[in-house]
Amino acid sequence: MDVVVIGAGVLGVTTAWYLRRDGHTVTVVDRAEGAGRETSFANGALLHASHAEPWNAPGVVWQLLRWLGREDSPLLLRPGQIPRVAGWGLAFLRNSTQARFARHTRINAALAVYSLQQLRALRAETGIRYDEAANGILKVFHDRAALDTVQAASQIMAPLGVRHEVLDRAATVAREPSLQETAEHLVGGIYYPDDESGDAQRFTERLAALAADRGVVFRYGTSVERLGVQGGRIDSVETDQGGLEPDAVVLAAGNDSRALARQAGLRLPIYPVKGYSVTLPAEGWAAAPAVPIIDDARKIVLTRIGDRIRIAGMAEFAGHDTTLHPRRAEAVLRQACSLYPSLTEHARGVTPDYWTGLRPMTPDGPPILGASAVSNLYLNTGPGHMGWTFACGCARLVADEVSGHPPAIALDGLGPRRMW
Ligand SMILES: Cc1cc2nc3c(=O)[nH]c(=O)nc-3n(C[C@H](O)[C@H](O)[C@H](O)COP(=O)(O)OP(=O)(O)OC[C@H]3O[C@@H](n4cnc5c(N)ncnc54)[C@H](O)[C@@H]3O)c2cc1C
């Protein structure tokens, strides 16, 4: 089949890779001048099945209220967005019951475990390098109740293959000795030995190059403007550089998937949740941790990627606005410095790279995958805070559906029909 993939982020490029392996003729269209230039550009770099729980845990509403209106809080709702986010927000809260949270955590965890298996297989097949590391991930806690809550979510995921070890303070510091700096404030940690890390953008760019070697055509600098629908199928993909008439289309356009799907009559409740990251050189910071850290209280992740340190966090409801607000970007770095005081001095002597990106988020948590009500339109979108982790699994499942292969894991709770 002749397939067009819209979007050369990590989801689109992995989809193109698997479609080509299945024998299809594949064209990837992206408005950017290369692969992985939007949300896949400078994310937290974690391949974290351990973080599969959606953001709407029971009780989330009280946490949101505590943070409301604070410019430096991990979550910020810009007042102008309230009418725009209302429908999505109500669905987000509706999904925060214990039963739904547990169900969506299980769906995400199964997908994440499968995705990491696919990533490892792809790595073994291609030898692709992306500053990858397989050191697990350590979540650290400053109060017992928070540790208990995350442990409960980890127990939901354990039967699906997400292994974890609960550690007391001494064992947490033994696992990652750099935490000694503020050890007296820690109550303990949870270590997830099977999680990994790596540079999503480097991976996306290099996989795109490998896919191009195998015949995938990349049309960069090309914006999709309209999806033409005739007789319940896409009959044309109109771009600013001319039209395409493929047999099938995979929509992997991140935060723009919603607007493009709307043209085909589909309603996808995807909201762009803004986050920030800071990247600095690791050299010169003696305490740079080897194991990626997730600080539950500060809502940041801190990851070593080769010779760099990446810190990411924040959730801002500001629509599609990608303005980098220095105060919020610096707050991410400040949070990391309060966990690692020695980072303060190091950061003063280097020039940090600040970045902001929009997580394409569904209100229930899992992404939206597979065949849609438009017969030749397939979706691979809405992965939220898990897109790098999910990429290879989502892509394999969508390529299987396009190719008519049975999926390796159940698609219940992942398909677009749950949204209609
Ligand atoms: C601060 C932050 C930290 C994160 N940390 C992690 C993490 O540690 N681990 C993890 O698993 N996930 C993480 N994520 C989430 C992850 O980065 C995203 O889920 C993932 O990058 C989404 O990939 P995508 O391919 O769906 O979207 P994108 O990477 O945004 O790709 C979509 C592509 O579609 C193109 N496009 C859109 N519209 C059009 C159009 N009309 N015509 C042509 N092209 C178009 C865009 O140019 C873009 O290249 C983080 C996100 C943020 C913001």
Ligand as a Chemical Component Dictionary entry (heavy atoms), coordinates in Angstrom:
data_LIG
# 
_chem_comp.id                   LIG 
_chem_comp.type                 NON-POLYMER 
_chem_comp.pdbx_formal_charge   0 
_chem_comp.three_letter_code    LIG 
# 
loop_
_chem_comp_atom.comp_id 
_chem_comp_atom.atom_id 
_chem_comp_atom.alt_atom_id 
_chem_comp_atom.type_symbol 
_chem_comp_atom.charge 
_chem_comp_atom.model_Cartn_x 
_chem_comp_atom.model_Cartn_y 
_chem_comp_atom.model_Cartn_z 
_chem_comp_atom.pdbx_ordinal 
LIG C1  C1  C 0 8.731  18.842 29.143 1  
LIG C2  C2  C 0 8.380  17.492 28.558 2  
LIG C3  C3  C 0 8.987  16.342 29.085 3  
LIG C4  C4  C 0 8.656  15.084 28.587 4  
LIG N1  N1  N 0 9.323  13.987 29.057 5  
LIG C5  C5  C 0 9.042  12.756 28.561 6  
LIG C6  C6  C 0 9.763  11.631 29.020 7  
LIG O1  O1  O 0 10.688 11.737 29.836 8  
LIG N2  N2  N 0 9.411  10.400 28.544 9  
LIG C7  C7  C 0 8.394  10.248 27.643 10 
LIG O2  O2  O 0 8.075  9.102  27.306 11 
LIG N3  N3  N 0 7.724  11.313 27.145 12 
LIG C8  C8  C 0 8.027  12.560 27.581 13 
LIG N4  N4  N 0 7.356  13.656 27.105 14 
LIG C9  C9  C 0 6.284  13.455 26.108 15 
LIG C10 C10 C 0 6.837  13.228 24.707 16 
LIG O3  O3  O 0 7.882  14.138 24.426 17 
LIG C11 C11 C 0 5.699  13.390 23.684 18 
LIG O4  O4  O 0 4.605  12.588 24.056 19 
LIG C12 C12 C 0 6.144  12.980 22.295 20 
LIG O5  O5  O 0 7.306  13.695 21.907 21 
LIG C13 C13 C 0 5.026  13.221 21.280 22 
LIG O6  O6  O 0 5.516  12.799 20.018 23 
LIG P1  P1  P 0 4.630  12.997 18.704 24 
LIG O7  O7  O 0 5.371  12.360 17.617 25 
LIG O8  O8  O 0 3.227  12.568 19.004 26 
LIG O9  O9  O 0 4.539  14.588 18.541 27 
LIG P2  P2  P 0 5.630  15.625 17.960 28 
LIG O10 O10 O 0 6.993  15.246 18.357 29 
LIG O11 O11 O 0 5.151  16.980 18.350 30 
LIG O12 O12 O 0 5.511  15.425 16.406 31 
LIG C14 C14 C 0 4.405  15.868 15.661 32 
LIG C15 C15 C 0 4.934  16.338 14.316 33 
LIG O13 O13 O 0 3.812  16.662 13.495 34 
LIG C16 C16 C 0 4.205  17.760 12.692 35 
LIG N5  N5  N 0 2.978  18.422 12.218 36 
LIG C17 C17 C 0 1.944  18.853 12.970 37 
LIG N6  N6  N 0 0.986  19.391 12.181 38 
LIG C18 C18 C 0 1.438  19.288 10.910 39 
LIG C19 C19 C 0 0.909  19.669 9.657  40 
LIG N7  N7  N 0 -0.310 20.267 9.542  41 
LIG N8  N8  N 0 1.632  19.426 8.555  42 
LIG C20 C20 C 0 2.858  18.829 8.634  43 
LIG N9  N9  N 0 3.405  18.454 9.804  44 
LIG C21 C21 C 0 2.706  18.673 10.922 45 
LIG C22 C22 C 0 5.032  18.618 13.617 46 
LIG O14 O14 O 0 5.891  19.481 12.878 47 
LIG C23 C23 C 0 5.785  17.581 14.428 48 
LIG O15 O15 O 0 7.069  17.327 13.896 49 
LIG C24 C24 C 0 7.664  14.945 27.565 50 
LIG C25 C25 C 0 7.069  16.098 27.038 51 
LIG C26 C26 C 0 7.427  17.351 27.502 52 
LIG C27 C27 C 0 6.788  18.574 26.912 53 
# 
loop_
_chem_comp_bond.comp_id 
_chem_comp_bond.atom_id_1 
_chem_comp_bond.atom_id_2 
_chem_comp_bond.value_order 
_chem_comp_bond.pdbx_ordinal 
LIG C1  C2  SING 1  
LIG C2  C3  SING 2  
LIG C2  C26 DOUB 3  
LIG C3  C4  DOUB 4  
LIG C4  N1  SING 5  
LIG C4  C24 SING 6  
LIG N1  C5  DOUB 7  
LIG C5  C6  SING 8  
LIG C5  C8  SING 9  
LIG C6  O1  DOUB 10 
LIG C6  N2  SING 11 
LIG N2  C7  SING 12 
LIG C7  O2  DOUB 13 
LIG C7  N3  SING 14 
LIG N3  C8  DOUB 15 
LIG C8  N4  SING 16 
LIG N4  C9  SING 17 
LIG N4  C24 SING 18 
LIG C9  C10 SING 19 
LIG C10 O3  SING 20 
LIG C10 C11 SING 21 
LIG C11 O4  SING 22 
LIG C11 C12 SING 23 
LIG C12 O5  SING 24 
LIG C12 C13 SING 25 
LIG C13 O6  SING 26 
LIG O6  P1  SING 27 
LIG P1  O7  DOUB 28 
LIG P1  O8  SING 29 
LIG P1  O9  SING 30 
LIG O9  P2  SING 31 
LIG P2  O10 DOUB 32 
LIG P2  O11 SING 33 
LIG P2  O12 SING 34 
LIG O12 C14 SING 35 
LIG C14 C15 SING 36 
LIG C15 O13 SING 37 
LIG C15 C23 SING 38 
LIG O13 C16 SING 39 
LIG C16 N5  SING 40 
LIG C16 C22 SING 41 
LIG N5  C17 SING 42 
LIG N5  C21 SING 43 
LIG C17 N6  DOUB 44 
LIG N6  C18 SING 45 
LIG C18 C19 SING 46 
LIG C18 C21 DOUB 47 
LIG C19 N7  SING 48 
LIG C19 N8  DOUB 49 
LIG N8  C20 SING 50 
LIG C20 N9  DOUB 51 
LIG N9  C21 SING 52 
LIG C22 O14 SING 53 
LIG C22 C23 SING 54 
LIG C23 O15 SING 55 
LIG C24 C25 DOUB 56 
LIG C25 C26 SING 57 
LIG C26 C27 SING 58 
# 
